[in-house]
Amino acid sequence: MYYVLVIHNVSDYRKWRPVFDAHEESRVQAGLTNPRVLRNTEHPEELIVSLQAENVRLAREFFSSEDLKNALQAGGVSSSPRLYFLEEV
């Protein structure tokens, strides 16, 4: 099983969350499931999103897509996302 960990800052969580939720179909089509959204308790603008990934290549394509870039902008993401592609061992 593969996972993707995404860390980024948002200007307003209440603006970001509906955009994230509306993008679910695109994530599922890329084989990304079981999202978990976590917030840093010391820096609440920092979000950590964990996703299961069926295929690392498809996940990388998703995260480099124009569609996602537009969604990040619409959601008020205020930092370049840090991406970690992980494999369960």
N, CA, C and O atoms as a MOPAC input file, in Angstrom:
PM7 MOZYME 1SCF
protein

 N      0.84100 1    -1.17900 1     0.00000 1
 C      0.00000 1     0.00000 1     0.00000 1
 C      0.88500 1     1.24100 1     0.00000 1
 O      1.93100 1     1.28500 1     0.64800 1
 N      0.44200 1     2.23200 1    -0.73400 1
 C      1.15400 1     3.50400 1    -0.81900 1
 C      0.31900 1     4.59700 1    -0.16000 1
 O     -0.90100 1     4.49200 1    -0.04200 1
 N      1.00800 1     5.63400 1     0.25900 1
 C      0.36600 1     6.78500 1     0.88500 1
 C      0.99100 1     8.05300 1     0.33500 1
 O      2.12700 1     8.05700 1    -0.13900 1
 N      0.22700 1     9.11800 1     0.40800 1
 C      0.74700 1    10.44300 1     0.08700 1
 C      0.45100 1    11.33100 1     1.28700 1
 O     -0.66700 1    11.35600 1     1.80100 1
 N      1.45800 1    12.04800 1     1.71400 1
 C      1.32400 1    13.01400 1     2.79500 1
 C      1.55300 1    14.39000 1     2.18400 1
 O      2.57500 1    14.63000 1     1.54100 1
 N      0.60700 1    15.28000 1     2.38500 1
 C      0.66800 1    16.63200 1     1.83000 1
 C      0.65500 1    17.61100 1     2.99700 1
 O     -0.19700 1    17.52500 1     3.88100 1
 N      1.60400 1    18.53800 1     2.99200 1
 C      1.65200 1    19.56400 1     4.03400 1
 C      1.64900 1    20.91600 1     3.34300 1
 O      2.49900 1    21.20000 1     2.49900 1
 N      0.68500 1    21.74500 1     3.71100 1
 C      0.63700 1    23.10000 1     3.16900 1
 C     -0.09600 1    24.03000 1     4.12000 1
 O     -0.77500 1    23.59000 1     5.04800 1
 N      0.05300 1    25.32100 1     3.87100 1
 C     -0.62400 1    26.33900 1     4.66400 1
 C     -1.81900 1    26.86200 1     3.88500 1
 O     -1.79600 1    26.92400 1     2.65500 1
 N     -2.85900 1    27.23500 1     4.61200 1
 C     -4.03500 1    27.83200 1     4.00300 1
 C     -4.33000 1    29.15400 1     4.69900 1
 O     -4.06600 1    29.32600 1     5.88900 1
 N     -4.88500 1    30.08500 1     3.92200 1
 C     -5.20700 1    31.38000 1     4.51000 1
 C     -6.47400 1    31.30800 1     5.35300 1
 O     -6.61600 1    32.05400 1     6.32200 1
 N     -7.40000 1    30.41000 1     4.99000 1
 C     -8.66900 1    30.30600 1     5.70900 1
 C     -9.20300 1    28.88600 1     5.54300 1
 O     -9.61400 1    28.50400 1     4.44700 1
 N     -9.20000 1    28.10700 1     6.61200 1
 C     -9.65300 1    26.72000 1     6.54100 1
 C    -11.08700 1    26.63400 1     6.02500 1
 O    -11.40400 1    25.74800 1     5.23100 1
 N    -11.95500 1    27.54400 1     6.46600 1
 C    -13.36600 1    27.50700 1     6.05100 1
 C    -13.52600 1    27.73100 1     4.55300 1
 O    -14.50300 1    27.27200 1     3.96300 1
 N    -12.59500 1    28.41900 1     3.94100 1
 C    -12.60300 1    28.58400 1     2.47700 1
 C    -12.02000 1    27.34000 1     1.80200 1
 O    -12.51500 1    26.90100 1     0.76400 1
 N    -10.96700 1    26.77500 1     2.39800 1
 C    -10.26100 1    25.64000 1     1.81200 1
 C    -11.10900 1    24.37000 1     1.81200 1
 O    -11.14300 1    23.66000 1     0.80700 1
 N    -11.78900 1    24.07000 1     2.91200 1
 C    -12.45600 1    22.77300 1     3.07400 1
 C    -13.49800 1    22.48200 1     1.98600 1
 O    -13.49800 1    21.37100 1     1.45400 1
 N    -14.37900 1    23.41400 1     1.62900 1
 C    -15.34600 1    23.08800 1     0.56400 1
 C    -14.68200 1    22.80400 1    -0.78600 1
 O    -15.18000 1    21.98200 1    -1.55600 1
 N    -13.57700 1    23.46600 1    -1.07600 1
 C    -12.85400 1    23.20600 1    -2.32300 1
 C    -12.24000 1    21.80800 1    -2.27200 1
 O    -12.29800 1    21.07100 1    -3.25700 1
 N    -11.66200 1    21.44200 1    -1.14800 1
 C    -11.10400 1    20.09900 1    -0.95800 1
 C    -12.19700 1    19.04200 1    -1.13900 1
 O    -12.00200 1    18.06300 1    -1.86000 1
 N    -13.32600 1    19.23700 1    -0.49600 1
 C    -14.41500 1    18.25900 1    -0.57800 1
 C    -14.95400 1    18.14100 1    -1.99800 1
 O    -15.27300 1    17.03900 1    -2.44500 1
 N    -15.06000 1    19.25600 1    -2.71400 1
 C    -15.58500 1    19.24900 1    -4.07800 1
 C    -14.63900 1    18.55500 1    -5.05600 1
 O    -15.05400 1    18.17700 1    -6.15200 1
 N    -13.39200 1    18.38500 1    -4.67700 1
 C    -12.37600 1    17.79900 1    -5.54800 1
 C    -12.25900 1    16.28000 1    -5.35100 1
 O    -11.35300 1    15.65200 1    -5.89900 1
 N    -13.16600 1    15.69900 1    -4.57800 1
 C    -13.08300 1    14.27400 1    -4.24500 1
 C    -13.09600 1    13.37900 1    -5.48000 1
 O    -12.30600 1    12.43900 1    -5.56000 1
 N    -13.96400 1    13.64700 1    -6.43100 1
 C    -14.05300 1    12.79000 1    -7.61400 1
 C    -12.72100 1    12.73200 1    -8.36000 1
 O    -12.31900 1    11.66500 1    -8.82400 1
 N    -12.04500 1    13.85200 1    -8.47500 1
 C    -10.73300 1    13.88000 1    -9.14100 1
 C     -9.71500 1    13.03800 1    -8.37700 1
 O     -8.91200 1    12.32800 1    -8.98100 1
 N     -9.75200 1    13.11900 1    -7.05200 1
 C     -8.82700 1    12.31400 1    -6.24000 1
 C     -9.09500 1    10.83100 1    -6.44300 1
 O     -8.16400 1    10.04800 1    -6.63300 1
 N    -10.36100 1    10.44400 1    -6.40400 1
 C    -10.72300 1     9.03600 1    -6.54600 1
 C    -10.31200 1     8.51500 1    -7.92100 1
 O     -9.81800 1     7.39300 1    -8.03300 1
 N    -10.50800 1     9.31300 1    -8.96300 1
 C    -10.10000 1     8.89800 1   -10.30800 1
 C     -8.59200 1     8.67500 1   -10.38400 1
 O     -8.12700 1     7.88000 1   -11.20100 1
 N     -7.82500 1     9.36700 1    -9.54300 1
 C     -6.37700 1     9.19600 1    -9.50800 1
 C     -5.96000 1     8.08800 1    -8.54300 1
 O     -4.76800 1     7.87900 1    -8.32000 1
 N     -6.93500 1     7.37300 1    -7.96900 1
 C     -6.61200 1     6.27600 1    -7.06100 1
 C     -6.24900 1     6.72100 1    -5.66300 1
 O     -5.61700 1     5.97400 1    -4.91600 1
 N     -6.64400 1     7.94100 1    -5.29800 1
 C     -6.35600 1     8.48500 1    -3.97000 1
 C     -7.61600 1     8.40200 1    -3.11900 1
 O     -8.64100 1     8.99300 1    -3.46000 1
 N     -7.53900 1     7.67200 1    -2.01700 1
 C     -8.71400 1     7.42500 1    -1.18500 1
 C     -8.39400 1     7.63500 1     0.28900 1
 O     -7.25000 1     7.88600 1     0.66800 1
 N     -9.42400 1     7.52700 1     1.10000 1
 C     -9.31600 1     7.60400 1     2.56500 1
 C     -8.57200 1     8.84800 1     3.04700 1
 O     -7.59800 1     8.73900 1     3.79200 1
 N     -9.02600 1    10.02500 1     2.62400 1
 C     -8.33200 1    11.23900 1     3.05900 1
 C     -8.51600 1    11.49300 1     4.55500 1
 O     -9.58900 1    11.27400 1     5.11600 1
 N     -7.46500 1    11.94900 1     5.16300 1
 C     -7.48100 1    12.39300 1     6.56100 1
 C     -6.87600 1    13.78700 1     6.56600 1
 O     -5.77700 1    13.99800 1     6.05200 1
 N     -7.59300 1    14.73000 1     7.14600 1
 C     -7.10700 1    16.10500 1     7.22700 1
 C     -6.78800 1    16.40100 1     8.68400 1
 O     -7.62400 1    16.23700 1     9.57200 1
 N     -5.57100 1    16.83500 1     8.90000 1
 C     -5.08600 1    17.15800 1    10.24500 1
 C     -4.61800 1    18.60700 1    10.26700 1
 O     -4.15000 1    19.13500 1     9.25900 1
 N     -4.75100 1    19.24200 1    11.42900 1
 C     -4.31500 1    20.62300 1    11.57200 1
 C     -3.26800 1    20.69000 1    12.68000 1
 O     -3.42100 1    20.07600 1    13.73600 1
 N     -2.21400 1    21.43700 1    12.42300 1
 C     -1.16200 1    21.64800 1    13.40400 1
 C     -1.74000 1    22.48200 1    14.55600 1
 O     -2.24600 1    23.58200 1    14.33300 1
 N     -1.66600 1    21.96300 1    15.77100 1
 C     -2.25000 1    22.66800 1    16.91100 1
 C     -1.51300 1    23.95600 1    17.25700 1
 O     -2.10800 1    24.87500 1    17.82000 1
 N     -0.23500 1    24.03400 1    16.93000 1
 C      0.53700 1    25.24200 1    17.22700 1
 C      0.48300 1    26.25400 1    16.09400 1
 O      0.69400 1    27.44700 1    16.31500 1
 N      0.20100 1    25.78600 1    14.87300 1
 C      0.11100 1    26.65000 1    13.69200 1
 C     -1.13400 1    26.21500 1    12.91400 1
 O     -1.02300 1    25.44400 1    11.96100 1
 N     -2.32200 1    26.70000 1    13.30700 1
 C     -3.56200 1    26.19700 1    12.72300 1
 C     -3.72900 1    26.44700 1    11.22600 1
 O     -4.61400 1    25.86300 1    10.60000 1
 N     -2.90100 1    27.29600 1    10.65000 1
 C     -2.96300 1    27.50500 1     9.19600 1
 C     -2.26000 1    26.37600 1     8.44600 1
 O     -2.40400 1    26.26600 1     7.22800 1
 N     -1.50000 1    25.53500 1     9.15400 1
 C     -0.79800 1    24.41800 1     8.52600 1
 C     -1.67200 1    23.16400 1     8.56800 1
 O     -2.07600 1    22.70400 1     9.63600 1
 N     -1.95200 1    22.62500 1     7.38000 1
 C     -2.74900 1    21.40700 1     7.26800 1
 C     -1.89200 1    20.27000 1     6.75600 1
 O     -0.98800 1    20.46500 1     5.94400 1
 N     -2.19100 1    19.08000 1     7.24600 1
 C     -1.53900 1    17.86500 1     6.79400 1
 C     -2.65000 1    16.95300 1     6.26600 1
 O     -3.59800 1    16.64200 1     6.98700 1
 N     -2.53100 1    16.53500 1     5.03000 1
 C     -3.52600 1    15.65100 1     4.42000 1
 C     -2.83900 1    14.32500 1     4.11600 1
 O     -1.79200 1    14.28800 1     3.46900 1
 N     -3.43800 1    13.24700 1     4.58800 1
 C     -2.94500 1    11.89900 1     4.34300 1
 C     -3.93900 1    11.19800 1     3.43100 1
 O     -5.14900 1    11.26800 1     3.64600 1
 N     -3.42100 1    10.51900 1     2.40900 1
 C     -4.25700 1     9.79300 1     1.45200 1
 C     -3.64500 1     8.43200 1     1.15800 1
 O     -2.42200 1     8.29300 1     1.13100 1
 N     -4.48200 1     7.43600 1     0.93900 1
 C     -3.99400 1     6.17000 1     0.43400 1
 C     -3.90900 1     6.29000 1    -1.08100 1
 O     -4.74300 1     6.94400 1    -1.70800 1
 N     -2.89900 1     5.65800 1    -1.66300 1
 C     -2.69500 1     5.73300 1    -3.11400 1
 C     -2.56100 1     4.32800 1    -3.68300 1
 O     -1.79100 1     3.51000 1    -3.18000 1
 N     -3.32100 1     4.06300 1    -4.74000 1
 C     -3.22300 1     2.77100 1    -5.40800 1
 C     -1.95700 1     2.66400 1    -6.24300 1
 O     -1.38100 1     1.58500 1    -6.38100 1
 N     -1.52800 1     3.80100 1    -6.80200 1
 C     -0.44100 1     3.80000 1    -7.77100 1
 C      0.34000 1     5.11100 1    -7.62400 1
 O     -0.24200 1     6.19000 1    -7.73800 1
 N      1.62700 1     5.02800 1    -7.37700 1
 C      2.44100 1     6.23300 1    -7.15800 1
 C      2.51900 1     7.08000 1    -8.42700 1
 O      2.48600 1     8.30800 1    -8.34400 1
 N      2.62000 1     6.45800 1    -9.58700 1
 C      2.70100 1     7.22800 1   -10.82900 1
 C      1.44200 1     8.06700 1   -11.03600 1
 O      1.52700 1     9.24600 1   -11.38100 1
 N      0.27200 1     7.45500 1   -10.82500 1
 C     -0.97900 1     8.19300 1   -10.96800 1
 C     -1.08700 1     9.31400 1    -9.92200 1
 O     -1.58600 1    10.40000 1   -10.21400 1
 N     -0.62100 1     9.03900 1    -8.72400 1
 C     -0.65100 1    10.05900 1    -7.66900 1
 C      0.24200 1    11.24200 1    -8.04800 1
 O     -0.15000 1    12.39600 1    -7.87300 1
 N      1.42200 1    10.96300 1    -8.56000 1
 C      2.31500 1    12.05300 1    -8.98400 1
 C      1.69800 1    12.87300 1   -10.11600 1
 O      1.81300 1    14.09800 1   -10.13500 1
 N      1.04600 1    12.19600 1   -11.05200 1
 C      0.37600 1    12.91400 1   -12.14300 1
 C     -0.72300 1    13.82000 1   -11.59300 1
 O     -0.86600 1    14.96200 1   -12.02900 1
 N     -1.49000 1    13.31400 1   -10.64500 1
 C     -2.55200 1    14.11100 1   -10.03300 1
 C     -1.98100 1    15.36300 1    -9.38300 1
 O     -2.50200 1    16.46200 1    -9.57200 1
 N     -0.91000 1    15.19400 1    -8.61600 1
 C     -0.35100 1    16.32200 1    -7.87400 1
 C      0.39900 1    17.31700 1    -8.75500 1
 O      0.74700 1    18.40400 1    -8.29200 1
 N      0.65200 1    16.97100 1   -10.00100 1
 C      1.28200 1    17.92600 1   -10.91300 1
 C      0.27900 1    18.48100 1   -11.93600 1
 O      0.66900 1    19.19700 1   -12.85900 1
 N     -1.00100 1    18.15600 1   -11.77400 1
 C     -2.01300 1    18.55600 1   -12.75400 1
 C     -2.42500 1    20.02300 1   -12.60100 1
 O     -2.37600 1    20.59400 1   -11.51100 1
 N     -2.82500 1    20.60300 1   -13.71200 1
 C     -3.35100 1    21.97400 1   -13.70400 1
 C     -4.64400 1    22.04200 1   -12.90000 1
 O     -4.90900 1    23.03800 1   -12.22600 1
 N     -5.44700 1    20.98700 1   -12.97000 1
 C     -6.69400 1    20.93400 1   -12.21700 1
 C     -6.43500 1    21.11800 1   -10.72500 1
 O     -7.12500 1    21.89000 1   -10.06000 1
 N     -5.44100 1    20.40900 1   -10.20700 1
 C     -5.12900 1    20.54900 1    -8.78200 1
 C     -4.55400 1    21.92600 1    -8.48900 1
 O     -4.90000 1    22.53000 1    -7.47400 1
 N     -3.69300 1    22.42900 1    -9.34500 1
 C     -3.14000 1    23.76500 1    -9.12800 1
 C     -4.24800 1    24.80200 1    -9.03300 1
 O     -4.18800 1    25.69900 1    -8.19100 1
 N     -5.25900 1    24.68600 1    -9.89000 1
 C     -6.39100 1    25.60800 1    -9.83900 1
 C     -7.18300 1    25.45000 1    -8.53900 1
 O     -7.62000 1    26.43900 1    -7.95100 1
 N     -7.36400 1    24.20800 1    -8.09400 1
 C     -8.08500 1    23.96200 1    -6.84600 1
 C     -7.32100 1    24.52300 1    -5.65300 1
 O     -7.92300 1    25.10000 1    -4.74800 1
 N     -5.99800 1    24.35900 1    -5.64600 1
 C     -5.19700 1    24.89700 1    -4.54700 1
 C     -5.33200 1    26.41600 1    -4.48200 1
 O     -5.45900 1    26.99400 1    -3.40200 1
 N     -5.30400 1    27.03900 1    -5.62500 1
 C     -5.44900 1    28.49300 1    -5.67800 1
 C     -6.84400 1    28.90700 1    -5.19900 1
 O     -6.97700 1    29.84900 1    -4.41800 1
 N     -7.87700 1    28.20800 1    -5.66300 1
 C     -9.25000 1    28.52600 1    -5.27200 1
 C     -9.46900 1    28.32400 1    -3.77400 1
 O    -10.26900 1    29.02800 1    -3.15600 1
 N     -8.75800 1    27.36300 1    -3.19800 1
 C     -8.89700 1    27.06700 1    -1.77100 1
 C     -8.06100 1    27.95000 1    -0.87000 1
 O     -8.12700 1    27.82200 1     0.35300 1
 N     -7.28100 1    28.83500 1    -1.44500 1
 C     -6.48400 1    29.73900 1    -0.62800 1
 C     -5.23700 1    29.11600 1    -0.03400 1
 O     -4.78400 1    29.52700 1     1.03400 1
 N     -4.67200 1    28.11700 1    -0.72400 1
 C     -3.41400 1    27.53700 1    -0.24500 1
 C     -2.33200 1    28.59800 1    -0.39600 1
 O     -2.13000 1    29.14800 1    -1.47900 1
 N     -1.64300 1    28.87600 1     0.70000 1
 C     -0.71200 1    30.00300 1     0.72500 1
 C      0.75200 1    29.59200 1     0.75500 1
 O      1.62700 1    30.43400 1     0.95900 1
 N      1.02700 1    28.31200 1     0.55500 1
 C      2.41100 1    27.84600 1     0.48300 1
 C      2.48900 1    26.71800 1    -0.53200 1
 O      1.48800 1    26.06400 1    -0.82500 1
 N      3.66400 1    26.49700 1    -1.05900 1
 C      3.84700 1    25.35000 1    -1.95600 1
 C      3.69200 1    24.07300 1    -1.14800 1
 O      4.35500 1    23.90800 1    -0.12400 1
 N      2.82700 1    23.16300 1    -1.59200 1
 C      2.65400 1    21.92300 1    -0.84800 1
 C      3.94500 1    21.10100 1    -0.81300 1
 O      4.65800 1    20.99000 1    -1.81000 1
 N      4.22000 1    20.53900 1     0.34400 1
 C      5.29600 1    19.56200 1     0.47400 1
 C      4.63800 1    18.19700 1     0.33300 1
 O      3.68500 1    17.88000 1     1.04500 1
 N      5.15200 1    17.39900 1    -0.58700 1
 C      4.57200 1    16.09400 1    -0.88200 1
 C      5.53700 1    14.98600 1    -0.48700 1
 O      6.73800 1    15.06700 1    -0.74800 1
 N      5.00000 1    13.95600 1     0.14300 1
 C      5.77100 1    12.78100 1     0.49500 1
 C      5.01400 1    11.56900 1    -0.04400 1
 O      3.87000 1    11.32500 1     0.33900 1
 N      5.64500 1    10.82800 1    -0.91700 1
 C      5.07900 1     9.60200 1    -1.45600 1
 C      5.68800 1     8.45100 1    -0.64100 1
 O      6.90400 1     8.25600 1    -0.64800 1
 N      4.85200 1     7.70900 1     0.04600 1
 C      5.31900 1     6.74700 1     1.03500 1
 C      4.83000 1     5.34000 1     0.69800 1
 O      3.78400 1     5.15500 1     0.07500 1
 N      5.60600 1     4.37300 1     1.12200 1
 C      5.25500 1     2.97100 1     0.94100 1
 C      5.20800 1     2.30700 1     2.30800 1
 O      6.11600 1     2.47100 1     3.12200 1
 N      4.14700 1     1.56300 1     2.54800 1
 C      4.03600 1     0.84700 1     3.81700 1
 C      5.00900 1    -0.31600 1     3.81600 1
 O      5.08800 1    -1.06700 1     2.84400 1
 N      5.75100 1    -0.46700 1     4.90600 1
 C      6.71500 1    -1.57600 1     5.02500 1
 C      6.44700 1    -2.39900 1     6.25100 1
 O      7.15700 1    -3.37000 1     6.51000 1

